[in-house]
Amino acid sequence: MTTATARLLPRARRFLRRRTRVLLLLAGWSLLESAHTFLGGYGLAKALDQGFLAGHTGVGLAWLGVTALAVVVGGLAGRGVFRGLADLVEPLRDSLIRQVVSRSLTQAVAHPARAADSAVVSRLTNQTEIARDSFAGLVLVARSFVFTAAGAVLGLLSLAPQLLLIVVPPLVAGLLLFLATLRPMAARQRAFLQADEDLSTQFGAVAEGLRDVVACGAQQQTAARAYGLIEDEARAARQLARWAAVRCLALGLAGQLPILLLLVSAPWLLRQGLTPGVVLGALAYLTQSLLPALHTLMNALGSAGTRLLVVLDRLTTGPDSGPGPDPDPESTTVPHPKTTIAPDPETTIAPDPESTTAPDPTTPQDPAPLVPVPPGGPGVHLRAVTFAYGPAAQPVLDDLDLTVEPGEHLVVVGPSGIGKSTLTALVAGLLAPGHGEIRVAGRPVRARSGPDPSLLRVLIPQQAYVFSGTLRENLLYLCPDGASTSALEASSDAVGLDPLVRRLGGFDAPLDPGVLSQGERQLIALGRAHLSPAPLVLLDEATCHLDPAAEMRAERAFAERPGTLIVVAHRITSARRADRILVLDGVRATCGTHDELLERSALYRDLAGSWQPDALPAPEAPEAPECAERISAKSRYLS
């Protein structure tokens, strides 16, 4: 933890310097609170020697009364102690929350398409509260030990200096043994927190990618990985507990051995002229002050202290504090080789070395000649397209060449996180490639001049958007010139929207998006896209909430609709209805018909073998190990 300590110490000093007044007030209240520590042993010794043992009961009671009054004053001073503690702890918690939120928002702005970091939830809630509680407990017990130890040592010195020879050596030896355990305990604490974050991230990824896990028969592999992470966390907890046992040994050496030595040497001390009151007062210092303070301090430093150091390091620097940006949401943990389509003269465009870099999306592109859209729909051309979600991130698509012919129906398949949604966003113009060129109907996809892009293409994502208003207004949203009622009825009937139209009360019925199911929202979005004049339709898992029969009807409607269709599919039946299928597997992209891909793509064979015709795996379906391995490796980076 040397590096973490070096990082945190300057920040800690700045934090405490800005709160000098709070620290002074806290020290003043602590001094007043600990006054009873000194009187606890000294007053007891005087009450015995000068009072009860000397036959002066009044004097003994007076000393006991002074001691009791000091306890009452210390209790009243505790209110000021906790007020000062709050003034010191709460600003730390607020600062940590601001840093976590600010870093998360900065990453979200820098990478708007990246998946949410599940570990942020652990840092924002669990770890922030750990830091707050640990810091409060550490300040409280450290302050208590310092003033209690000072009062006890001063009291022993006042009673008889030779008592220090019995108390100080084992006390120092126990403290040194305890300090020697702090560094390994901090390392075990860091391992425990890392295991906790890994487990949280894995569970979040499995929850989001559950459909793909089931589709590829990866349940056993995914469960085995989760069990392994659970075992890692349990192992880290056991190692932490072992070091806690060493802390108990240090406590016995520092706190209980002095008591034993005092009792054993009591006859010798009495022969040296010490009074019974002095010996009893020293015993009171050890049992009532030093031992409880030591026990509390070692527990706090051994658990809260090391935990605080680890958590502060992670909250202020992040778990990945090395240089370079965070991993992008669709890059994998293994190197991402070039993604190229298998040689096929009918489906590729020869690379053009003079056109491999796309213009900066922030500047206007050179005007391109307007090519009329063919009657069958626009063609889509990707030439040497490369895209990554950060300058240092692995490319999601690398040097991709692809041609979608006018009027063609292309389906894109592959594991979650492999780049399917990124591909549709690039074709729709929502993202700009880092290198290469994308043209739709012969024009650059992000051209600044020319007709409204919404008249040329429409993208329906997985999460369908429905706004408040009438059903007619929702369906006509992409029709700037409007549409007749007969056209509305034809599109609704084609995509299977008629039952919902009747249930809602017609096209002019008001919509409440909150009461619609995900499948109903998708049907409305599909009807909107079907009715639009755009000759290019991009469906990014836009039917994932529909049952297989409804999905087949909707996709048939778009296949029969004039224009070009690109579909990101999650069922093999969708792929088999397409003219061609594009398989993205992170190694190379392969394009062809269903029968061709069964011969040319191992991943497609796995998908076709694991996916059932009704999109639900049979109970006895064989697992697809290769597919499952790829899915589980990429499931936390969802398209």
N, C-alpha and C positions, 0 to 999 in steps of 0.2 A: 504493500500500500504506500510505498514511498512516493511514487509518482502522484497518486491521488492526494496524499497529504501535501505535497509540494504545490499542487494546483489549488487546494482549498485554503491553505493557511493565509495567503495574502487576502483572499476574499473575506475570511473570517476576521482578520485584523481590521479590515475596512468596516465591516459590519459592526464590530464592537466599538471601534473608535467613534462612529457616528452616534453611539448610544452611551457615552461616558456618564452622562447624568443619571441614566437609568441604572447603570452598574453601581454608581456610588450610593444611590438610594437603596438598592438591593443589599449592598454590603452593610449599610447602617442598620437596616431592619434585621439583617442576619446576626449582627453583633449583639443587638438587644435581645433577639430570640435565644441566642446561645449563652446568655448570662447564667442561666440555671445549670449549665454543664459544669462550670467552675464551682458553683455553690453546692451542686449535688454531692460531691465527695468531700469538699472542704467543710461544708456545713455539717455533714454527718459526722465527720471526725471530731469537730469541736463540740457537737452536741453530746457525744459519748465521753470524750476526755474531760471537758470542762463542765459538763452538765450531769448526765445520768451516772457515770462511773465515779464522779467526784461528790455525788450526793446533792447536786444542785439541779433539781428537776425543772425549775423555772428557766434556768439558763439553757438546758437541753431543749425545752419546748420552744424557747425563743429562736434558737438556731434552726430548728426544724421549721418554724414559722417563716423565717427569712427565706429558707430554701423553697418552701411551698409558694411564697409570694413571687419568687423568681420564675417559677414554672408558670404562674398565671400571667405574668408580664410577657414571658416568651410566647404564650399562646395568643395574646393580643397582638404581639408583633408579627405573628404569622400572617395576619391579614395584609399588612404592608408588603411582606415577602411575596405573596401570591399576586398582588397587584403589580409589583415590579417585574415578576416573572412573566405575566401576561404582556406587559409593555415590551418585553424582550423577545418573546416567542411568536406572537401573532404577526409582527412585521416579517419575520423569517418565512412563515408559511405563505403570506401574501406574495412575497417576492418569488418564492419557488413556483407558485401557481402561475404567476405572470410569465416566468421564464419558460415553463412547459408549454403554456398556451401560445406564447409568442413564437416559439420555435416551431410548433405544429402548424400555425397559420402561415409562417414563412415558407415551410416546406410545401404546404398546400398551394400557395401562390406560385411557387417556383415549378411545381409539378402538378398542375390542376387535374391531370388524368390519372394520377397515381392512386393506388388503393390505400384505404385508411390503414394506419399503423395500429394494430391491436394493442401493442405494448404501451402506447400512449395512455390508454385507459388505466393500466396498472400504475404508471408514473403519476398521472394526474390525481388519482384517488388514493389507492393503497399506499404508494411510496411517499406521497406528499404528507399524508397523515402520519406515516411512520417517522418521517423527519421531524414533524412538529412535536409529536409525543416524545420521541427520543431526546430531542434537544431540551424540551421542558424538564423531563426527568433527569437528564444529565446535569443541567444547571442546578436543579434543586438539590440533588444529592451531593454534587461536588461542593457546592456552597456549604451544605450542612456538615460534610466531613471536615472541610478546612476549619470551620469555626469550632466544631465539636472537638476535633483533635487538638486545636490550639488551647481550648479551655481545659481539656483533660491533662495535657502535658504541663500547662501552667499550674494546675491544681496539684499534680504529683510533685512538681518541683517545689511548691510551697509547703507540702506536707513533709517530704523527705527526698533530697536529691538522689539518694542511692536507689530509690524505687525505679528511676529511669534505666538503671543497669539491667533490671529484670524485664522491663517492658519494651524498650526501644529495639534491642537486637532481633528478637523474633518478629516484631512488627515490621522492621525494615526488610528482613528476609522474605516474609510473606508478600509484601508489596512488590518486591523485585520479581518474585516468581509469577505473581499475577501479571505484571507488566510484560513479562516475556511471552505470555499467552495471547496478548492483544493482536499482534500481527497475524499469526495463523488463524485466529478466530475471525479477523476481518476478511481474510481470504476465503474462509468457509462461508461467511455471510454473503460475500459477493457471489460465490457459486450458487448459494441458495436463491438469491434474488434473480440471477440469470436463469436458473432453472424455472423459477416462477414465471418469468416473462416468456420464456420459450414455450411453456405449457399454455399460457394465455394466447400466444400467437397461433399455436397449432390448433387449439380449439376454435378460434375465430376463423381460421382458414378452412377447417373441416366444415363448419356450419355454413360458410358461404359457398363452398365447392362440393356440397353433399351430393348434388345431382350428378356431377361428373364422377364422383367416387362410386356411386351406385351404378351409373351407366357403364363403367368400365370394370365392374366387379372388383373394386379395390378395397372392399370393406375390411378384410382381414389385415392387409398391409397397413391401412390407415390406423386401424385399431392398435396394431402392434407398435406403430410409431408413437401413438399417444401413450400407451402403457410404458414404453421406454422412457418417455419424458417424465411421467409420473414417478417412475422408479428413480430417475436421476434426482428429482426434487427430494424424494424420501431419503436417498443416500446422502445428499448434502445436509439434510436436517439431522441425520444420525451423526455425521462427522462433527457438526456444530455442537451436538449434545456431548460428545466425548470431550471436547475442549472445555465445556462447562463443568465437567467433572474435575478437571485440573484446577479450575477456578475454586471449586470447593476445597481442594487440598490447600491452596494458597490462603483461603479464608481461615482454615483451621490453624495454619502456621502463624498467621499474623494476629488473629483475634482470640483464639482459644488457648494456644500454648502459653501466652503471658499469664492467663488466669491460673493455669496449672502450675507454672513456675512460682507464682506469688503464693499459692497455697502451700506448696512444698517448702518454700523458703520462709514461711511465716514464723516458725520457731526461731530460726536464726535472726530474723529481723527484730523480733521481740528481745532477743539477747543483746542486740546492738543498740538497744535503748528506744526503739520505736514503740509507740503506744498501741493498744488494741484499736483505738479509734483511727489512728493513721492507717493501719493495715486494712481495716474495714472500709475506710474512705477510698483507699487505692483499689480495693476490690469493686467498690461501687463505680469508680471511674471506668474500670475495664468492662464490667458486665452491663452497666446501664448507659454508657456513652460510647466508648471506643468500639466494642464488639458490634453493636447495632449499626453504627456509622460505617464500619468496615464492610459489614455484610451488604448494606444498601449500596455502598460505593462500588464494590466489586460486581454486584449484579448489574448495576447501571452501566459501568464501563465495559463489562464483559458482553453484555447483550445490546443495550441501547447505544453505548458509545461506538462500538464497531459497526452496528447497523446504521447509525447516523452517518458515519464517515462514508460508508459504501453508498448509501442512498443519496447523500448530497453530491457525491462525485457523479452519480448517474443522472441526477436531476439537473445539475448545472452544466455538465459537458455532454450529456447524452450517452447512450450505450455504444454508439459508433462515433467516437471522437476523432477518428483518423481523418486525414485529408480526403478531399473528394466529396461529391454529392452523395446523397442516399441512393440506394438502388432504385431503379425505376420499377413501376408496378408490373411490367410484363416481361422484364428480363429474368432469366433463371439463375440458379446458383451455379450452373455449369457454364462454360464458355459457349456462346451462341455463334455457331459457324455461319458462314454465308448461307442465305436463304435464296436458292435459285430453283426455278421450275425445270423439271426434267426436259431434256431436249425434245421439242415437238415443233416442227416448222409451222404448224397451223395455229399454235397457241402462244408463240413468243415473238418478241420484236428484237431484232439484232441490236446490241448495245451501240450507242452513238457516243463516242468519247467527248464530243463537243456539247452534249446535252445531258450530262450526268448530274449536273448540279442545278437544283431548283433555285429560282430567284428568292431573295429574302422576302418573306410574307409581309413585312412592314413597309415595303416600297412597291409602287405600282409595277406590274409586269408589262413587258412589251406587248402592244396590241397584237393579237393573233387573228388571222382571217376567220371570219365566221363561217363555219361549215354547216350547211343545212342538215338538220337531224333527219336521218333516213326514215322512211315510213315505219320500218320495224322497230325503231328506237335508236338511241345513240350508242356508239362503240366506246369502250373504256380501255385506255392504254396506259400501262405503268411501265416505265423504262428506267431500269437501274435504280429503283426506289429504295432508299435506306432511311430508317426512322428509329430514334432512341429517345427516351424520356429524360435525357440529361447529357451534358457533354462527356461525362466519364462513364455513362451507363452502357451496358451491352445492347447492341441494336435489337429491336423487336423484329423488324424486317430489314434484311440486308441484301442489297443489290437485286431486288426482286423485279423480274420482267413478267408481264402478264398482259394478255389481250382478251377482252370480252367482246365478242362480236355483236353487232346490232341485233336486238331482238332475242339474244341468248339468255337462257336461264342457268345461272351459275350458283352452286351451293358451296360454302366454305365450311370446312369441318376441322376439328383438331382439339387438343386439350385446352382447358381453361388457362388463360394467361399467355397463350402462344402468339396472339396478335390478330385474332379475327376481328374484334371490335375496332382495333386500331386501323386495320385495313379499310373497313367501311367508313371510318371517320376521315381517313385520308382521301378516299374517293368522293366523299361528300364535301370536302373542302374545309372541314372543321379543324383539321391538323395539317401542318405543312411539312413535307418530307425534309430531312436534313440534306439529302442528296437525291438527285434523280428528278423525274418529270412525270406528272400525271395529267392526262388529257381525257376529257369527256366530250364526245361529238367534235373532236378535232381541236378543242380549245383548252388552254391551261385551266385546271380545275379551280384555281384561285384568281382568275383573271379579274382585273378591276373594272374593265369596261365590258360592254355587251349587255345582254338581257339579264333580268333577275334570275339568279341561280335557282331559286325555288321553282321557277317554271321549267327547269331542266331536270332536276333530281329531287327526290324526297327520301329522307332517312327516318325509319321508325325504330327507336331503340327498344331494349328489353323492358324498361320502365316507361310505359305509355303515359303520355301527358293528356289529361282531360281537364278543361277549365270550367268554371261556373258559367252558366248561360243555357241556352237551349241546345238540344241535340242537333238541330239544323245548323246552328252557328259553329258547333264543334266540327261537324262534317265538312262544312264549307270553308274551313279555316285556310286551306291551301288552294282555294279557288278564287283568285282575285276578281274574276269576272262573274262569279256566281255559277249556279247550276240549277237546272229545272228539277221539279219534284220527281219527274220520271227518272232522271239520272240518279237522284238520291235513292229512289226505290231500287233501281237496277244494281247499284253498288252495294246497298244493304243486303239485298238478296244474294248477291254473288259471294260476299264474305261471311254470310250467316248471321247478320245483325238483326234480321227481321223479328225474331222472338223478343229481343231486348227492346226494339222500337215499340212493339205492341205493349209490352209490360210497362214501359215508361209513359205511354199515352200518346205516341206519335212524334214526328220530327220537331214539333214546336213545344214539346214538353220541357220544362226546366230540369237541369241536371244538378245533382248534388254529388260532386266527385267522391266525397267521403263515404257514401253508402254503396258505391260501386265496387265490385270485386276486381282483382287484378285481371282476370280473364275478360270481364266486361269492358274494362278500360282498353285492353288490347283490341277487342273487336271494334270499338269506336275509332281507335287510331288506325286500324287496318281499313275501315270504311273511308276514313279521311284520305288516306294515301291512295286507295283505289279510285276515289272520285277526282283526285287532283289531276291536272293536265300534264304533270311531269312524266316524261317518257322513260326516266331511269328511276327505279325503285330499289332502295336498299333496306332490307329487313334484317335487323341485328337481333336475332332471337326474339322477334316480335310476336311469336306464337307460343312462347314457352309456358304460358299459363293456361293454354287451351288443351283440351283433351285431344287425342290423336285424330278422331274423326273431324272435329272442328278445325284442327290445324290443316288436315288434308284438304278440306273444302276451301279454306282461306288461301292456301298456296296454289290450289288449282285455279282459283279466281284470278290471282296475279299472273299465273303462267299463261292464262288465256287472254289477259289484258294486253293490248298492244304496248310494246316497249321492251326495255332490257331489265332483267331482274337479277339481283345479287342477294342471296340469302345466307345468313349465318345460322346454321342448323344445329339443333341439339338432339335430333332423332334421325336414325339411319333412313327411315322412310322418306324424310324430306330430301335426303341426298339422292335416293333412287328415283325421285320424280324429276330431277334436274337434267339438263342437257349435258353438263359437265360438272365435275366436282374438283375443288381445290383443297388439298390436304396440307395443312401447316403443322409441322411436327418439331420445329426447332432445329432441325438439321438441314432439311431441304424441302422446298415446296414442290408438290407433285400435282399435276392436273391431268384429268382424263375422265372417262366414263366409269361407271360402277364396275363393270367387268374388267376394264383396263387396270383400275387401281387395285383390284384384288390380286393382280399379277405383279404390280410394280411397287406397291406401298405396304410395308409390314404393319405400320400403324393403322392404315385403313382396314387391313384384314383383322387386326385386333378390335377396332371399333365395330366393324360389321359383325364380328363374332360375339361381341359382348352386348351390343344393342339388340333388342328384340323388336319385332315389327310393331308392337304396340307401345314401344318406348319404356316398357317396364320389364326389368330383368326377371326371368323365370326363377323359381326358388332353387332349382338345381343347376342353374346356368354355370358353366365352367368359368373360372377366373381368367383374366387376361393379364399375366404378370408384367409383360413389357409395357402395356398400356397403363396398368395401375402404377407402375414405377414412375412413368412420366407424369401422370396426373397428380400423384401425391407430391412430386417434386415441384410442381408448378401451381398447386391449388391455391396458394396464398396470393397469387398475382392474377386476379380475375380480369377478363376482358371487359 
